[in-house]
Amino acid sequence: MLGNPSADCCGAAWTHGSAYLGPEYAGVRLKVDPKSPISFVRPDDVKMTMEEQRENFGLLGKLNRISGIEYPNDKKLRARIKSYELAYEMQSSVPEVMGLDNEPKHVREMYGIDGKETKAFGEKCLAARRLVERGVRFVQIFHGYRGNAGAWDSHRDIKRLHSGLAKEVDQPVAGLIKDLKQRGMLDDTMIVWGTEFGRTPGGQGSKGAKITGRDHHPHGFSAVMAGGGLKKGCVEGATDELGFHAVEGRYYVTDIHATVMS
């Protein structure tokens, strides 16, 4: 998982959790920083060699699996065993993945990494491509953190605020799609642009306000999907003439999950 999710008020860690899939599939938070890409991944004892660490994890793995025989259905135990093994592998592999300076200049420019507005999200999109390139099966990117529900929570001043947000994501997302396609990766990589709900078709704001936002609205909204063998140029479903309720080909969040995981 790249970027900051919403705050505790509005999902927090649940937004990159694994829910009914079980704890071993929960997301791992990463930073686009080759010196410190993941918190607490380095051992406290800096004098410990990789060989010593390997022996320690080997012993720990044996002890954990002995407990696993006693408690074969303990999902949390299996997840913990997997997390220790994964952390060891990450110590050497993740810093290399986050070394975006190794990318050619034209690739960095394609993602907008040299631009003021597009740098932060462009780095995350490029890091996502590098993770997928190395076999990571699921990457989640967040945008718009501001310490609460997020900058896209458009209750006010929607034109001004969303214009700025769109500038931050437009080029990086286009760069990611183009990069995946030219590398032949888009055929088996699915991109999903989604949210937890939509916004009302009518304005929200104080009486007489000229510039307003739009309130929470779960009854009709869209998700965009590309690549991964999906049918191209296809639009599924429709809302009523006001955009208030889905009336044709209605889908639910679980339908999106089933499509992604099938």
NORLIN-V123959 format. One record per pair of residues at least 4 apart in sequence whose ideal C-beta (glycine too) atoms are under 7 Angstrom apart, sorted by the first residue. I is the first residue (numbers start at 1). GAP is how many residues later the second one is. D is the distance in whole Angstrom. If there is no record, write none. Layout:
i=I gap=GAP d=D
i=I gap=GAP d=D
//
This chain:
i=1 gap=15 d=4
i=1 gap=26 d=4
i=1 gap=27 d=6
i=1 gap=28 d=5
i=1 gap=29 d=7
i=1 gap=139 d=5
i=2 gap=28 d=6
i=2 gap=30 d=7
i=2 gap=122 d=4
i=2 gap=125 d=6
i=2 gap=126 d=6
i=2 gap=137 d=7
i=2 gap=139 d=5
i=3 gap=121 d=6
i=3 gap=138 d=6
i=3 gap=139 d=3
i=3 gap=140 d=6
i=3 gap=142 d=7
i=4 gap=138 d=6
i=4 gap=141 d=4
i=5 gap=6 d=6
i=5 gap=7 d=6
i=5 gap=10 d=4
i=5 gap=11 d=6
i=5 gap=137 d=5
i=6 gap=4 d=4
i=6 gap=5 d=5
i=6 gap=6 d=6
i=6 gap=9 d=6
i=6 gap=143 d=5
i=6 gap=144 d=5
i=7 gap=5 d=6
i=7 gap=140 d=6
i=7 gap=141 d=5
i=8 gap=4 d=5
i=9 gap=139 d=6
i=9 gap=140 d=7
i=10 gap=138 d=7
i=10 gap=139 d=4
i=11 gap=4 d=4
i=13 gap=4 d=6
i=16 gap=11 d=4
i=16 gap=124 d=5
i=17 gap=9 d=5
i=17 gap=10 d=7
i=18 gap=4 d=6
i=18 gap=5 d=6
i=18 gap=7 d=4
i=18 gap=8 d=5
i=21 gap=4 d=4
i=22 gap=53 d=5
i=23 gap=52 d=6
i=23 gap=53 d=6
i=23 gap=56 d=4
i=24 gap=51 d=7
i=24 gap=54 d=6
i=24 gap=55 d=4
i=24 gap=58 d=5
i=27 gap=113 d=6
i=28 gap=10 d=7
i=30 gap=7 d=6
i=30 gap=8 d=6
i=30 gap=64 d=7
i=31 gap=5 d=7
i=31 gap=6 d=5
i=31 gap=7 d=7
i=32 gap=66 d=5
i=32 gap=68 d=7
i=32 gap=91 d=4
i=32 gap=92 d=6
i=32 gap=95 d=5
i=33 gap=4 d=6
i=33 gap=65 d=6
i=34 gap=61 d=5
i=34 gap=64 d=5
i=34 gap=65 d=5
i=37 gap=57 d=5
i=37 gap=58 d=6
i=37 gap=61 d=5
i=38 gap=52 d=6
i=38 gap=56 d=6
i=41 gap=46 d=6
i=41 gap=49 d=5
i=41 gap=50 d=6
i=42 gap=49 d=7
i=43 gap=5 d=5
i=43 gap=10 d=6
i=48 gap=4 d=5
i=48 gap=5 d=6
i=50 gap=4 d=6
i=51 gap=4 d=7
i=52 gap=4 d=6
i=53 gap=4 d=6
i=53 gap=35 d=6
i=54 gap=4 d=6
i=55 gap=4 d=7
i=56 gap=4 d=6
i=57 gap=4 d=6
i=57 gap=27 d=6
i=57 gap=28 d=7
i=57 gap=31 d=5
i=58 gap=4 d=7
i=59 gap=4 d=7
i=60 gap=4 d=6
i=60 gap=24 d=6
i=61 gap=4 d=6
i=61 gap=20 d=7
i=61 gap=24 d=7
i=62 gap=4 d=7
i=63 gap=4 d=7
i=64 gap=4 d=6
i=64 gap=13 d=7
i=64 gap=17 d=5
i=65 gap=4 d=7
i=67 gap=4 d=6
i=67 gap=10 d=6
i=68 gap=4 d=6
i=68 gap=9 d=6
i=68 gap=10 d=7
i=71 gap=6 d=6
i=74 gap=4 d=7
i=75 gap=4 d=6
i=76 gap=4 d=6
i=77 gap=4 d=7
i=78 gap=4 d=6
i=79 gap=4 d=6
i=80 gap=4 d=7
i=81 gap=4 d=7
i=82 gap=4 d=6
i=83 gap=4 d=6
i=84 gap=4 d=7
i=85 gap=4 d=7
i=86 gap=4 d=6
i=89 gap=4 d=6
i=90 gap=4 d=5
i=93 gap=4 d=6
i=94 gap=4 d=6
i=95 gap=4 d=7
i=97 gap=30 d=7
i=97 gap=33 d=5
i=97 gap=34 d=6
i=97 gap=37 d=6
i=98 gap=29 d=6
i=100 gap=23 d=6
i=100 gap=26 d=6
i=100 gap=27 d=7
i=103 gap=4 d=5
i=103 gap=5 d=5
i=103 gap=23 d=7
i=105 gap=4 d=6
i=106 gap=4 d=6
i=107 gap=4 d=7
i=107 gap=72 d=7
i=108 gap=5 d=4
i=108 gap=6 d=6
i=109 gap=5 d=6
i=110 gap=65 d=4
i=110 gap=68 d=7
i=110 gap=69 d=6
i=111 gap=11 d=4
i=111 gap=14 d=6
i=111 gap=15 d=5
i=111 gap=61 d=5
i=111 gap=64 d=4
i=111 gap=65 d=7
i=112 gap=6 d=3
i=112 gap=7 d=7
i=112 gap=10 d=4
i=112 gap=59 d=4
i=112 gap=60 d=5
i=112 gap=63 d=6
i=113 gap=6 d=6
i=113 gap=9 d=4
i=113 gap=10 d=6
i=113 gap=13 d=7
i=115 gap=4 d=6
i=117 gap=50 d=5
i=117 gap=51 d=5
i=118 gap=4 d=5
i=118 gap=50 d=6
i=118 gap=53 d=5
i=118 gap=54 d=6
i=119 gap=4 d=6
i=121 gap=4 d=6
i=121 gap=22 d=6
i=121 gap=47 d=5
i=121 gap=48 d=5
i=121 gap=51 d=5
i=122 gap=4 d=6
i=122 gap=49 d=7
i=122 gap=50 d=4
i=122 gap=53 d=7
i=123 gap=4 d=6
i=124 gap=4 d=6
i=124 gap=17 d=5
i=125 gap=4 d=7
i=125 gap=16 d=7
i=125 gap=47 d=4
i=125 gap=48 d=7
i=125 gap=50 d=6
i=125 gap=51 d=4
i=126 gap=4 d=7
i=127 gap=4 d=6
i=128 gap=4 d=6
i=128 gap=11 d=4
i=128 gap=13 d=6
i=128 gap=48 d=7
i=129 gap=4 d=6
i=129 gap=47 d=6
i=129 gap=50 d=6
i=129 gap=51 d=6
i=130 gap=4 d=7
i=131 gap=5 d=4
i=131 gap=8 d=5
i=132 gap=4 d=6
i=132 gap=7 d=6
i=132 gap=53 d=7
i=132 gap=57 d=6
i=143 gap=25 d=7
i=143 gap=26 d=6
i=144 gap=6 d=4
i=144 gap=7 d=4
i=144 gap=8 d=5
i=144 gap=21 d=6
i=145 gap=5 d=6
i=146 gap=4 d=6
i=146 gap=5 d=5
i=149 gap=4 d=4
i=151 gap=10 d=7
i=151 gap=14 d=6
i=152 gap=13 d=6
i=154 gap=4 d=5
i=154 gap=7 d=7
i=154 gap=8 d=6
i=154 gap=45 d=6
i=154 gap=59 d=5
i=154 gap=60 d=6
i=155 gap=49 d=6
i=155 gap=58 d=4
i=155 gap=60 d=7
i=156 gap=49 d=6
i=156 gap=56 d=7
i=156 gap=57 d=4
i=157 gap=4 d=5
i=157 gap=54 d=5
i=157 gap=56 d=7
i=158 gap=4 d=5
i=158 gap=54 d=7
i=158 gap=55 d=5
i=158 gap=56 d=6
i=159 gap=4 d=6
i=159 gap=52 d=6
i=161 gap=4 d=6
i=162 gap=4 d=6
i=163 gap=4 d=7
i=164 gap=4 d=7
i=165 gap=4 d=7
i=166 gap=4 d=6
i=169 gap=4 d=6
i=170 gap=4 d=6
i=171 gap=4 d=6
i=172 gap=4 d=6
i=173 gap=4 d=7
i=174 gap=4 d=6
i=175 gap=4 d=6
i=176 gap=4 d=6
i=177 gap=4 d=6
i=177 gap=9 d=7
i=177 gap=14 d=7
i=177 gap=49 d=6
i=178 gap=4 d=6
i=179 gap=4 d=6
i=180 gap=5 d=4
i=180 gap=6 d=4
i=180 gap=9 d=5
i=180 gap=47 d=7
i=181 gap=5 d=4
i=185 gap=4 d=5
i=186 gap=41 d=4
i=187 gap=40 d=7
i=187 gap=42 d=7
i=188 gap=40 d=6
i=189 gap=38 d=5
i=189 gap=39 d=6
i=190 gap=35 d=7
i=190 gap=37 d=5
i=190 gap=38 d=3
i=190 gap=40 d=7
i=190 gap=70 d=6
i=191 gap=34 d=7
i=191 gap=35 d=5
i=191 gap=36 d=5
i=192 gap=31 d=7
i=192 gap=33 d=5
i=192 gap=68 d=6
i=193 gap=30 d=7
i=193 gap=31 d=4
i=194 gap=29 d=4
i=194 gap=62 d=7
i=197 gap=19 d=6
i=197 gap=20 d=6
i=197 gap=21 d=4
i=197 gap=24 d=6
i=198 gap=19 d=5
i=198 gap=20 d=7
i=198 gap=22 d=6
i=198 gap=23 d=2
i=199 gap=15 d=4
i=199 gap=16 d=7
i=199 gap=18 d=5
i=200 gap=4 d=6
i=200 gap=14 d=5
i=200 gap=15 d=5
i=200 gap=17 d=5
i=201 gap=41 d=5
i=201 gap=42 d=4
i=201 gap=43 d=5
i=203 gap=9 d=4
i=203 gap=11 d=7
i=204 gap=8 d=6
i=204 gap=9 d=5
i=204 gap=10 d=5
i=204 gap=11 d=4
i=205 gap=4 d=4
i=205 gap=7 d=3
i=205 gap=8 d=6
i=217 gap=4 d=7
i=219 gap=25 d=6
i=219 gap=26 d=5
i=219 gap=27 d=7
i=220 gap=19 d=4
i=220 gap=23 d=6
i=220 gap=24 d=6
i=220 gap=25 d=5
i=220 gap=26 d=4
i=223 gap=33 d=6
i=225 gap=5 d=6
i=226 gap=4 d=7
i=236 gap=13 d=5
i=237 gap=9 d=6
i=237 gap=11 d=5
i=237 gap=12 d=3
i=237 gap=13 d=6
i=237 gap=14 d=6
i=238 gap=9 d=6
i=238 gap=10 d=4
i=238 gap=11 d=7
i=239 gap=4 d=5
i=239 gap=5 d=7
i=239 gap=6 d=6
i=239 gap=7 d=5
i=239 gap=8 d=6
i=240 gap=4 d=6
i=240 gap=5 d=5
i=240 gap=7 d=5
i=246 gap=4 d=4
i=251 gap=4 d=4
i=251 gap=5 d=7
i=253 gap=4 d=7
i=254 gap=4 d=6
i=255 gap=4 d=6
i=256 gap=4 d=6
i=257 gap=4 d=6
i=258 gap=4 d=6
//
